[in-house]
Amino acid sequence: MNEVVLGIDSSTQSTKAVALDLATGAIVAEGRAPHSGADTQWPGDWWEALRLAVEPIVQTGLKVAGISVAGQQHGLVTADINGNPTRPAPLWNNTDAAPDAERLNQLADFAAETGTRLVASITIAKVAHLARTAPDALESIGAICLPHDWLTWKLTGVLTTDRGDASGSGWWSPITESTRRHLLELATGVGFAARIQLPEVLGPNDCAGMLTRVAASFLGLTPGIPVAVGTGDNMGAALGIGAAPGHYVVSLGTSGTAYAVSDEPTADPTGEVCGFADATGRYLPLACMLNCTRVVDSVAAATGQTLVQALDRAGTLEPGADGLLLMPYLAGERTPNLPHATGSFHGVTTSNLDPGRMARAAVDGVAAGLAYCIDALRRLTIEAPGIVLVGGGSAHATWQQAIADAVQLPVTVLGGKEHVAFGAAIQAAAVAMGASVVELSGRWRPPVVTTAQPRPEFAQRFRLDERQALIDAERARVAISPSA
């Protein structure tokens, strides 16, 4: 029986687990367990979901040679010194910390120090929000970390992280490869910043520790299995698709991201591009939208369509939806930074307000938002000749063509599935085999399954200039209040 490694993707909506055959790199078993999907979640629920997700793999009797976890970025886990959570964790898409992010940006140049100007998503802003709104809660906190860090802690008994996930915390700098506790002082005060335990930042090919007896018993596995360092979900996906310098990657999920692998660190003073590190030792400049495929989900539900029906109908219509335009900020937005914005339809007439055109407008709105993200990368002189499209939405032809048309670049869709969990499994395989994650990521890169070419005649239908004017108006209307 061939040995396998387990890759875990702990996301906003669910935990996914895959078993990767060490001999071939093929996924041979998998499992899944749901989360609440709320923007604040109890960390213990992720641990139980991890058990449920690996259960069908454990039941196969496969010999597990390694484990790694990739998790949603930015969520704030507060724990006592033993790793027990002290309160629910606000996740990346929780925008309560928007005023705290703006306040901290006035106190330090976070882009210059950490590569990322703060928005509500970034973890240090959530720490500042907690310190401002519930200062007494700080007394019971012995450590702070991100979701993947905490799950690795549960597996190994050791608090570690990797440079990819750490680069989205706001207190660790990929530019200097160091922790910046003086930034935590701005968020919480000197005492808390000086005493709080932070995860040790390990290298891309490092082992975080061994599976403890307690964790092994809980999961039905054998103690002593090596646990790789893990990473954030975007870094895991990049690893899982073999991303390398020379292409943009656009991920279509609950959130939408546009990023590129870079050999050099970046720092965007506007805050629209986060200067992250990746899971290989390189860098991952990234722009993120809070509102992506769920915009079409919401429009489909509101108009009595299934998601497939909505996308199929949208695909039969030309971009532009006969003048109907949707600004898709249903849950605030991160890029552009509009945490208190709401969605809005424009150009409504008696002839274009129907389910098909509303679905087309939703697709157009998301595609235009991702074009905005690509333009933000271009501002940092990050250029690429095409787009690799991944994520749950990438399988549908309507999304493929809409992204190609909006960005005016050819789109390549890769095969495979569960790219985040697959990337985590590559980390586990590297530890188990004594190999490099870069070498394995390239060796097991998924094949191309389809392409979409841009149609120049539809480039103007996404009305990017008009959308920019509406973004500027929204900024003026919904100013971030420091007292929020």
Buried (B, 14 or more C-beta within 10 A) or exposed (E): EEBBBBBBBBBBBBBBBBBBBBEEBEBBBBBBBEBEBBBBBBBEBBBBBBBBBBBBBBEEEBEBBBBBBBBBBBBBBBBEEEBEBBBBBBBBBBBBBBBBBBBBBEEBEBBEBBBBBBBBBBBBBBBBBBBBEEEEEBEEBBBBBBBBBBBBBBBBBBBBBBBBBBBBBBBBBBBEEEBBBEBBBBBBEEEBBEEBBBBBBBEBBBBBBBBBEEBBEBBEBEEEBBBBBBBBBBBBBBBBBBBBEEBBBBBBBBBBBBBBBBEEBBBBEEBBBBBBBBBBBBBBBBBBBBBBBBBBBBBBEEBEBEBEBBBBBBBEBEBBBBBBBBBBBBBBBBBBBBBBBBBBBBBBEEEBBBBBBBBBBBBBBBBBBBBBBBBBBEEBEBEBEBBBBBBBBBBBEBBBBBBBBBBBBEBBBBEBBBBBBBBBBBBBBBBBBEBBBBBBBEEBBBEEEBEBEBBEEBBEBBBBEEBBEBBEEBBEEBEBEEEB
